Structure formats: C-alpha cells, structure tokens
Amino acid sequence: LNSKSDYLVGLSYSQRDSLYGMKRSDFIGVDVSMTLPFFQNKARSAEVKEFAHREIAIEKQWEDAEHKLRSTINAKVHHIQKIEQEIELYAQKIIPQKSQSLESAISNYQTDRIDFLFLLKIEMELLMDRINLAHLLFQHESALSGLEEDSAMQLETVKKNVMEVKQ
C-alpha cells in the first residue's frame, strides 16, 4: 500500500529572440511538482480488499495442500497396516502350519502312507508361502519409504520376530 507523495524537480532553459527590436533576456526555470495522496481512501480500500482476498486464497491453497497430504498419508498408513496384518498372518499362522504339515508329510512318507508327489506339493506350497512373505516384507519396506518421504519422519521397520519365522 503506497501512500508516499511523488516529487519531481526539473530545470529548463529558454532562449528568447528579440521582439520588435527589443532585446529580451533568456529564461532559466526551475519546476517543482508533487502528487499528494488526497482522496486515496477508495484506492486504499480496494488495495486492502485485494490483499485480504489474496491472503484468503493463499490460506485456502495451504489448507487444500494440507488436506491432500493428510489424505495421502492416511491412505498409505492404512495400506501399511494391511500389509502388516498379512505379514503377521504368514509369519505366525500360515508358515508354521505348513511347516508342521511338511513334518507330518515327511513322517507319513517314511512310513509309506503318502507318495513323494504329495510331499513335494506340500514343500512347494511352504516355499511359495515364504516367497509371499518376502514379497510382503518388500512391499512393507517400500510403502514405509514412501510414507517417510511424504511425512518427513523416520519410521520403524517390521519387527525382527517376523524375520525369524519358525522353520
């Protein structure tokens, strides 16, 4: 909001010719002009309103960006929690049960109750479950790094006991 006066200073020189045989003096002039801020209340009022509207627009943009960031973070947290539940399921239930099934199948194979293909099938399923667990751990770490980037915070990784799944 500019309320200062503008000042202008000028210097001029005029050479005058003689008129009807009379010799006339030359002129040197100094000009001073200034613009006074009279009647600027309306202009100031408009500038103040414009400034207030810009401030409101900036605040709305900030709120929109904050809301978008919060939504993104919440979605990523939900995704990470879902992955953690799957990791827990594989680590605590599926893989230990398949390991027990494999042990049982090995003892049944040794006593000729099941054939070798059935034993291989159970071992392949156990290996696939371990691969799925490793894939989930990779997804978890990747999602965590994305969340760290968005939130600018360092986060913890999956608990170590998940890595030590019962064989």
TIVO-888736 format. One record per residue: x, y, z of N, C-alpha, C in turn; residue number from 1; residue in three letters. Coordinates in Angstrom, 2 decimals. Layout:
BEGIN
<atom <X,Y,Z>,<X,Y,Z>,<X,Y,Z>,NUM,'ALA'>
...
***
This chain:
BEGIN
<atom <0.85,-1.18,0.00>,<0.00,0.00,0.00>,<0.89,1.23,0.00>,1,'LEU'>
<atom <0.92,1.90,-1.10>,<1.81,3.03,-1.27>,<1.07,4.32,-0.95>,2,'ASN'>
<atom <1.55,5.05,0.05>,<0.90,6.31,0.42>,<1.88,7.47,0.38>,3,'SER'>
<atom <3.03,7.28,-0.23>,<4.02,8.34,-0.30>,<3.68,9.30,-1.43>,4,'LYS'>
<atom <4.12,10.53,-1.28>,<3.94,11.53,-2.32>,<5.06,11.38,-3.34>,5,'SER'>
<atom <4.77,11.73,-4.59>,<5.78,11.71,-5.64>,<6.26,13.14,-5.86>,6,'ASP'>
<atom <7.55,13.34,-5.89>,<8.15,14.66,-6.12>,<8.90,14.63,-7.44>,7,'TYR'>
<atom <8.76,15.70,-8.20>,<9.51,15.85,-9.44>,<10.17,17.23,-9.43>,8,'LEU'>
<atom <11.42,17.28,-9.80>,<12.15,18.54,-9.89>,<12.72,18.62,-11.30>,9,'VAL'>
<atom <12.56,19.80,-11.95>,<13.06,19.96,-13.30>,<13.74,21.31,-13.49>,10,'GLY'>
<atom <14.63,21.39,-14.43>,<15.35,22.61,-14.74>,<15.20,22.83,-16.24>,11,'LEU'>
<atom <14.86,24.06,-16.65>,<14.69,24.33,-18.07>,<15.39,25.65,-18.44>,12,'SER'>
<atom <15.76,25.73,-19.68>,<16.40,26.94,-20.20>,<15.68,27.31,-21.47>,13,'TYR'>
<atom <15.36,28.59,-21.62>,<14.68,29.09,-22.82>,<15.45,30.29,-23.35>,14,'SER'>
<atom <15.72,30.26,-24.60>,<16.38,31.40,-25.25>,<15.30,32.17,-26.00>,15,'GLN'>
<atom <15.24,33.46,-25.72>,<14.19,34.28,-26.34>,<14.80,35.18,-27.42>,16,'ARG'>
<atom <14.14,35.24,-28.50>,<14.57,36.13,-29.58>,<14.06,37.55,-29.31>,17,'ASP'>
<atom <14.69,38.47,-29.96>,<14.25,39.86,-29.77>,<12.93,40.07,-30.51>,18,'SER'>
<atom <12.13,40.94,-29.95>,<10.80,41.19,-30.50>,<10.70,42.69,-30.80>,19,'LEU'>
<atom <10.41,43.04,-32.02>,<10.26,44.43,-32.49>,<11.46,45.28,-32.11>,20,'TYR'>
<atom <12.62,44.73,-32.23>,<13.85,45.45,-31.98>,<14.23,45.51,-30.52>,21,'GLY'>
<atom <13.46,44.92,-29.69>,<13.80,44.93,-28.25>,<14.53,43.64,-27.92>,22,'MET'>
<atom <15.56,43.80,-27.22>,<16.33,42.63,-26.79>,<15.69,42.08,-25.53>,23,'LYS'>
<atom <15.51,40.75,-25.52>,<14.86,40.13,-24.34>,<15.83,39.14,-23.71>,24,'ARG'>
<atom <15.71,38.96,-22.39>,<16.60,38.06,-21.64>,<16.15,36.60,-21.84>,25,'SER'>
<atom <17.13,35.74,-21.71>,<16.82,34.31,-21.73>,<16.25,33.90,-20.37>,26,'ASP'>
<atom <15.52,32.78,-20.39>,<14.91,32.30,-19.14>,<15.58,31.02,-18.67>,27,'PHE'>
<atom <15.78,30.94,-17.39>,<16.16,29.68,-16.73>,<15.05,29.43,-15.73>,28,'ILE'>
<atom <14.46,28.26,-15.82>,<13.34,27.96,-14.94>,<13.57,26.69,-14.13>,29,'GLY'>
<atom <13.01,26.71,-12.98>,<13.04,25.54,-12.11>,<11.60,25.13,-11.88>,30,'VAL'>
<atom <11.30,23.85,-12.13>,<9.95,23.33,-11.92>,<9.97,22.35,-10.76>,31,'ASP'>
<atom <9.03,22.50,-9.87>,<8.85,21.55,-8.78>,<7.38,21.14,-8.81>,32,'VAL'>
<atom <7.15,19.83,-8.88>,<5.77,19.34,-8.85>,<5.69,18.17,-7.89>,33,'SER'>
<atom <4.51,17.99,-7.35>,<4.34,16.89,-6.42>,<2.91,16.39,-6.50>,34,'MET'>
<atom <2.79,15.08,-6.32>,<1.49,14.43,-6.29>,<1.18,14.12,-4.84>,35,'THR'>
<atom <0.09,14.69,-4.37>,<-0.30,14.46,-2.99>,<-1.34,13.36,-2.92>,36,'LEU'>
<atom <-1.27,12.52,-1.90>,<-2.20,11.39,-1.82>,<-3.57,11.77,-1.27>,37,'PRO'>
<atom <-4.21,12.76,-1.87>,<-5.57,13.13,-1.47>,<-6.55,12.15,-2.09>,38,'PHE'>
<atom <-7.63,11.90,-1.43>,<-8.74,11.08,-1.93>,<-8.29,9.67,-2.33>,39,'PHE'>
<atom <-7.39,9.12,-1.56>,<-6.95,7.75,-1.86>,<-7.62,6.72,-0.97>,40,'GLN'>
<atom <-8.57,7.11,-0.18>,<-9.24,6.13,0.69>,<-9.89,5.03,-0.13>,41,'ASN'>
<atom <-10.51,5.39,-1.26>,<-11.16,4.38,-2.09>,<-10.11,3.45,-2.71>,42,'LYS'>
<atom <-9.04,4.03,-3.19>,<-7.98,3.21,-3.78>,<-7.34,2.33,-2.72>,43,'ALA'>
<atom <-7.09,2.91,-1.57>,<-6.52,2.12,-0.48>,<-7.46,1.01,-0.06>,44,'ARG'>
<atom <-8.74,1.32,0.02>,<-9.73,0.33,0.40>,<-9.72,-0.83,-0.59>,45,'SER'>
<atom <-9.62,-0.51,-1.87>,<-9.57,-1.56,-2.88>,<-8.29,-2.40,-2.74>,46,'ALA'>
<atom <-7.18,-1.74,-2.46>,<-5.92,-2.46,-2.27>,<-5.97,-3.36,-1.05>,47,'GLU'>
<atom <-6.57,-2.86,0.01>,<-6.70,-3.66,1.24>,<-7.58,-4.87,0.98>,48,'VAL'>
<atom <-8.69,-4.65,0.26>,<-9.58,-5.78,-0.05>,<-8.87,-6.81,-0.92>,49,'LYS'>
<atom <-8.13,-6.31,-1.91>,<-7.40,-7.23,-2.79>,<-6.37,-8.02,-1.99>,50,'GLU'>
<atom <-5.67,-7.37,-1.10>,<-4.68,-8.04,-0.25>,<-5.37,-9.08,0.63>,51,'PHE'>
<atom <-6.51,-8.74,1.20>,<-7.25,-9.68,2.05>,<-7.71,-10.89,1.24>,52,'ALA'>
<atom <-8.17,-10.66,0.01>,<-8.60,-11.78,-0.84>,<-7.43,-12.67,-1.22>,53,'HIS'>
<atom <-6.29,-12.06,-1.51>,<-5.10,-12.87,-1.80>,<-4.71,-13.71,-0.60>,54,'ARG'>
<atom <-4.77,-13.12,0.58>,<-4.41,-13.84,1.80>,<-5.36,-15.02,2.02>,55,'GLU'>
<atom <-6.65,-14.80,1.80>,<-7.63,-15.89,1.94>,<-7.35,-16.98,0.92>,56,'ILE'>
<atom <-7.05,-16.58,-0.33>,<-6.76,-17.57,-1.37>,<-5.53,-18.40,-1.01>,57,'ALA'>
<atom <-4.52,-17.75,-0.50>,<-3.30,-18.48,-0.09>,<-3.60,-19.43,1.05>,58,'ILE'>
<atom <-4.41,-18.99,2.01>,<-4.78,-19.87,3.13>,<-5.56,-21.08,2.63>,59,'GLU'>
<atom <-6.46,-20.87,1.67>,<-7.24,-21.99,1.11>,<-6.32,-22.96,0.37>,60,'LYS'>
<atom <-5.37,-22.43,-0.38>,<-4.42,-23.31,-1.06>,<-3.61,-24.12,-0.05>,61,'GLN'>
<atom <-3.21,-23.47,1.02>,<-2.47,-24.16,2.08>,<-3.32,-25.27,2.70>,62,'TRP'>
<atom <-4.57,-24.95,3.01>,<-5.47,-25.94,3.60>,<-5.71,-27.10,2.64>,63,'GLU'>
<atom <-5.87,-26.80,1.35>,<-6.08,-27.87,0.37>,<-4.85,-28.77,0.28>,64,'ASP'>
<atom <-3.68,-28.16,0.25>,<-2.44,-28.96,0.20>,<-2.29,-29.80,1.45>,65,'ALA'>
<atom <-2.61,-29.22,2.61>,<-2.52,-29.96,3.87>,<-3.51,-31.12,3.89>,66,'GLU'>
<atom <-4.74,-30.87,3.42>,<-5.76,-31.92,3.39>,<-5.34,-33.05,2.44>,67,'HIS'>
<atom <-4.80,-32.68,1.29>,<-4.35,-33.68,0.33>,<-3.22,-34.52,0.92>,68,'LYS'>
<atom <-2.28,-33.86,1.58>,<-1.17,-34.57,2.20>,<-1.66,-35.51,3.30>,69,'LEU'>
<atom <-2.58,-35.01,4.14>,<-3.13,-35.87,5.20>,<-3.85,-37.09,4.61>,70,'ARG'>
<atom <-4.61,-36.88,3.55>,<-5.32,-37.99,2.91>,<-4.33,-39.01,2.35>,71,'SER'>
<atom <-3.28,-38.51,1.71>,<-2.27,-39.40,1.16>,<-1.60,-40.20,2.27>,72,'THR'>
<atom <-1.24,-39.52,3.34>,<-0.58,-40.20,4.46>,<-1.51,-41.22,5.09>,73,'ILE'>
<atom <-2.78,-40.86,5.29>,<-3.74,-41.80,5.88>,<-3.92,-43.03,5.00>,74,'ASN'>
<atom <-3.99,-42.83,3.68>,<-4.13,-43.96,2.77>,<-2.91,-44.87,2.84>,75,'ALA'>
<atom <-1.72,-44.26,2.90>,<-0.50,-45.07,2.98>,<-0.41,-45.80,4.31>,76,'LYS'>
<atom <-0.81,-45.16,5.39>,<-0.80,-45.82,6.70>,<-1.76,-47.01,6.70>,77,'VAL'>
<atom <-2.94,-46.83,6.12>,<-3.91,-47.93,6.03>,<-3.33,-49.08,5.21>,78,'HIS'>
<atom <-2.68,-48.75,4.09>,<-2.07,-49.78,3.25>,<-0.97,-50.52,4.01>,79,'HIS'>
<atom <-0.17,-49.78,4.75>,<0.91,-50.41,5.54>,<0.33,-51.31,6.62>,80,'ILE'>
<atom <-0.74,-50.87,7.27>,<-1.36,-51.70,8.31>,<-1.91,-52.99,7.71>,81,'GLN'>
<atom <-2.48,-52.89,6.52>,<-3.00,-54.09,5.86>,<-1.86,-55.06,5.55>,82,'LYS'>
<atom <-0.75,-54.54,5.05>,<0.41,-55.39,4.75>,<0.94,-56.01,6.04>,83,'ILE'>
<atom <0.99,-55.23,7.12>,<1.48,-55.77,8.40>,<0.59,-56.90,8.90>,84,'GLU'>
<atom <-0.71,-56.79,8.70>,<-1.62,-57.87,9.10>,<-1.34,-59.14,8.29>,85,'GLN'>
<atom <-1.11,-58.97,6.98>,<-0.79,-60.13,6.15>,<0.54,-60.75,6.56>,86,'GLU'>
<atom <1.52,-59.91,6.87>,<2.83,-60.41,7.31>,<2.65,-61.22,8.60>,87,'ILE'>
<atom <1.89,-60.66,9.52>,<1.64,-61.36,10.79>,<0.95,-62.70,10.54>,88,'GLU'>
<atom <-0.01,-62.71,9.63>,<-0.73,-63.94,9.31>,<0.23,-64.99,8.74>,89,'LEU'>
<atom <1.06,-64.61,7.79>,<2.02,-65.55,7.21>,<3.04,-66.01,8.25>,90,'TYR'>
<atom <3.56,-65.05,9.03>,<4.64,-65.38,9.96>,<4.17,-66.21,11.15>,91,'ALA'>
<atom <2.98,-65.93,11.63>,<2.53,-66.58,12.86>,<1.60,-67.78,12.63>,92,'GLN'>
<atom <0.95,-67.86,11.48>,<-0.02,-68.95,11.29>,<0.26,-69.81,10.07>,93,'LYS'>
<atom <0.30,-69.20,8.90>,<0.36,-69.99,7.66>,<1.67,-70.78,7.57>,94,'ILE'>
<atom <2.80,-70.11,7.71>,<4.09,-70.80,7.56>,<4.32,-71.82,8.67>,95,'ILE'>
<atom <4.04,-71.50,9.95>,<4.20,-72.55,10.97>,<3.29,-73.76,10.73>,96,'PRO'>
<atom <2.04,-73.52,10.28>,<1.15,-74.66,9.99>,<1.65,-75.49,8.82>,97,'GLN'>
<atom <2.15,-74.80,7.77>,<2.69,-75.54,6.62>,<3.94,-76.31,7.02>,98,'LYS'>
<atom <4.74,-75.73,7.92>,<5.93,-76.44,8.39>,<5.54,-77.71,9.14>,99,'SER'>
<atom <4.51,-77.61,9.96>,<4.02,-78.80,10.67>,<3.46,-79.82,9.68>,100,'GLN'>
<atom <2.74,-79.33,8.67>,<2.21,-80.25,7.65>,<3.34,-80.95,6.92>,101,'SER'>
<atom <4.42,-80.22,6.64>,<5.56,-80.82,5.95>,<6.22,-81.89,6.84>,102,'LEU'>
<atom <6.38,-81.57,8.12>,<6.96,-82.56,9.03>,<6.09,-83.81,9.10>,103,'GLU'>
<atom <4.79,-83.60,9.15>,<3.87,-84.74,9.18>,<3.94,-85.52,7.87>,104,'SER'>
<atom <4.02,-84.81,6.76>,<4.10,-85.48,5.46>,<5.39,-86.26,5.33>,105,'ALA'>
<atom <6.50,-85.72,5.87>,<7.78,-86.44,5.82>,<7.67,-87.74,6.61>,106,'ILE'>
<atom <7.07,-87.66,7.81>,<6.94,-88.90,8.60>,<5.98,-89.88,7.93>,107,'SER'>
<atom <4.91,-89.38,7.29>,<3.98,-90.27,6.57>,<4.64,-90.86,5.32>,108,'ASN'>
<atom <5.49,-90.11,4.68>,<6.20,-90.63,3.51>,<7.17,-91.74,3.92>,109,'TYR'>
<atom <7.82,-91.53,5.06>,<8.77,-92.53,5.54>,<8.08,-93.84,5.90>,110,'GLN'>
<atom <6.80,-93.74,6.25>,<6.05,-94.96,6.58>,<5.17,-95.41,5.42>,111,'THR'>
<atom <5.40,-94.87,4.24>,<4.68,-95.20,3.01>,<3.18,-94.95,3.07>,112,'ASP'>
<atom <2.74,-93.93,3.80>,<1.31,-93.59,3.84>,<0.95,-92.60,2.73>,113,'ARG'>
<atom <1.93,-91.79,2.27>,<1.69,-90.87,1.16>,<2.79,-91.04,0.14>,114,'ILE'>
<atom <2.52,-90.57,-1.09>,<3.55,-90.70,-2.13>,<4.45,-89.45,-2.15>,115,'ASP'>
<atom <5.50,-89.53,-2.93>,<6.51,-88.48,-2.98>,<5.96,-87.18,-3.58>,116,'PHE'>
<atom <5.06,-87.29,-4.54>,<4.49,-86.09,-5.17>,<3.69,-85.25,-4.17>,117,'LEU'>
<atom <2.97,-85.89,-3.29>,<2.22,-85.16,-2.27>,<3.18,-84.44,-1.33>,118,'PHE'>
<atom <4.28,-85.10,-0.98>,<5.30,-84.48,-0.14>,<5.91,-83.25,-0.83>,119,'LEU'>
<atom <6.22,-83.38,-2.12>,<6.76,-82.26,-2.87>,<5.75,-81.10,-2.97>,120,'LEU'>
<atom <4.48,-81.45,-3.12>,<3.45,-80.43,-3.22>,<3.40,-79.59,-1.94>,121,'LYS'>
<atom <3.45,-80.23,-0.80>,<3.42,-79.50,0.47>,<4.68,-78.65,0.63>,122,'ILE'>
<atom <5.85,-79.20,0.24>,<7.08,-78.42,0.36>,<7.06,-77.21,-0.59>,123,'GLU'>
<atom <6.53,-77.39,-1.79>,<6.42,-76.26,-2.73>,<5.48,-75.19,-2.20>,124,'MET'>
<atom <4.37,-75.61,-1.59>,<3.44,-74.63,-1.00>,<4.11,-73.85,0.12>,125,'GLU'>
<atom <4.92,-74.55,0.94>,<5.65,-73.87,2.02>,<6.64,-72.86,1.44>,126,'LEU'>
<atom <7.36,-73.26,0.40>,<8.30,-72.34,-0.23>,<7.58,-71.14,-0.86>,127,'LEU'>
<atom <6.44,-71.37,-1.48>,<5.66,-70.27,-2.06>,<5.18,-69.31,-0.96>,128,'MET'>
<atom <4.78,-69.87,0.18>,<4.36,-69.01,1.29>,<5.52,-68.17,1.81>,129,'ASP'>
<atom <6.71,-68.75,1.85>,<7.89,-67.98,2.27>,<8.22,-66.89,1.25>,130,'ARG'>
<atom <8.05,-67.20,-0.03>,<8.25,-66.19,-1.07>,<7.22,-65.07,-0.92>,131,'ILE'>
<atom <5.99,-65.45,-0.66>,<4.94,-64.44,-0.46>,<5.26,-63.55,0.75>,132,'ASN'>
<atom <5.77,-64.16,1.81>,<6.16,-63.38,2.98>,<7.29,-62.40,2.64>,133,'LEU'>
<atom <8.26,-62.89,1.89>,<9.36,-62.00,1.48>,<8.84,-60.86,0.61>,134,'ALA'>
<atom <7.91,-61.18,-0.28>,<7.31,-60.15,-1.12>,<6.54,-59.13,-0.27>,135,'HIS'>
<atom <5.82,-59.60,0.72>,<5.09,-58.69,1.62>,<6.06,-57.81,2.41>,136,'LEU'>
<atom <7.17,-58.39,2.85>,<8.17,-57.59,3.56>,<8.76,-56.51,2.65>,137,'LEU'>
<atom <8.99,-56.86,1.40>,<9.47,-55.87,0.43>,<8.43,-54.77,0.23>,138,'PHE'>
<atom <7.17,-55.15,0.05>,<6.10,-54.15,-0.12>,<6.01,-53.25,1.10>,139,'GLN'>
<atom <6.17,-53.84,2.28>,<6.09,-53.06,3.52>,<7.20,-52.03,3.58>,140,'HIS'>
<atom <8.42,-52.45,3.29>,<9.55,-51.52,3.33>,<9.39,-50.42,2.28>,141,'GLU'>
<atom <8.90,-50.80,1.10>,<8.68,-49.82,0.04>,<7.60,-48.81,0.44>,142,'SER'>
<atom <6.51,-49.30,1.01>,<5.44,-48.41,1.45>,<5.91,-47.51,2.59>,143,'ALA'>
<atom <6.73,-48.06,3.48>,<7.29,-47.24,4.57>,<8.18,-46.13,4.04>,144,'LEU'>
<atom <8.99,-46.44,3.04>,<9.86,-45.39,2.50>,<9.03,-44.30,1.83>,145,'SER'>
<atom <7.93,-44.67,1.17>,<7.04,-43.66,0.58>,<6.38,-42.82,1.65>,146,'GLY'>
<atom <5.99,-43.44,2.75>,<5.38,-42.71,3.85>,<6.40,-41.80,4.52>,147,'LEU'>
<atom <7.63,-42.28,4.67>,<8.69,-41.43,5.24>,<8.92,-40.21,4.38>,148,'GLU'>
<atom <8.87,-40.40,3.07>,<9.08,-39.27,2.15>,<7.96,-38.25,2.29>,149,'GLU'>
<atom <6.71,-38.71,2.38>,<5.57,-37.80,2.48>,<5.49,-37.12,3.84>,150,'ASP'>
<atom <5.82,-37.85,4.90>,<5.66,-37.30,6.24>,<6.93,-36.65,6.77>,151,'SER'>
<atom <8.04,-36.85,6.11>,<9.35,-36.31,6.54>,<9.71,-36.80,7.94>,152,'ALA'>
<atom <9.35,-38.06,8.22>,<9.67,-38.67,9.51>,<10.33,-40.01,9.24>,153,'MET'>
<atom <11.18,-40.44,10.17>,<11.79,-41.76,10.06>,<10.91,-42.74,10.81>,154,'GLN'>
<atom <10.57,-43.85,10.17>,<9.65,-44.82,10.74>,<10.36,-46.14,10.99>,155,'LEU'>
<atom <9.77,-46.94,11.89>,<10.36,-48.24,12.22>,<9.96,-49.27,11.17>,156,'GLU'>
<atom <10.81,-50.27,11.01>,<10.51,-51.35,10.09>,<9.78,-52.45,10.84>,157,'THR'>
<atom <9.45,-53.52,10.12>,<8.73,-54.64,10.72>,<9.54,-55.25,11.84>,158,'VAL'>
<atom <8.86,-55.74,12.83>,<9.52,-56.35,13.98>,<10.44,-57.49,13.56>,159,'LYS'>
<atom <11.50,-57.63,14.28>,<12.51,-58.65,13.93>,<11.96,-60.07,14.05>,160,'LYS'>
<atom <10.98,-60.29,14.93>,<10.50,-61.66,15.12>,<9.79,-62.19,13.87>,161,'ASN'>
<atom <9.34,-61.31,12.98>,<8.73,-61.76,11.75>,<9.77,-62.40,10.85>,162,'VAL'>
<atom <10.98,-61.85,10.89>,<12.05,-62.39,10.07>,<12.49,-63.78,10.55>,163,'MET'>
<atom <12.21,-64.08,11.81>,<12.63,-65.35,12.39>,<11.44,-66.32,12.43>,164,'GLU'>
<atom <10.87,-66.55,11.27>,<9.71,-67.44,11.18>,<10.13,-68.86,11.50>,165,'VAL'>
<atom <9.25,-69.55,12.19>,<9.55,-70.95,12.53>,<9.71,-71.76,11.26>,166,'LYS'>
<atom <10.73,-72.53,11.20>,<11.03,-73.34,10.00>,<10.14,-74.53,9.93>,167,'GLN'>
***
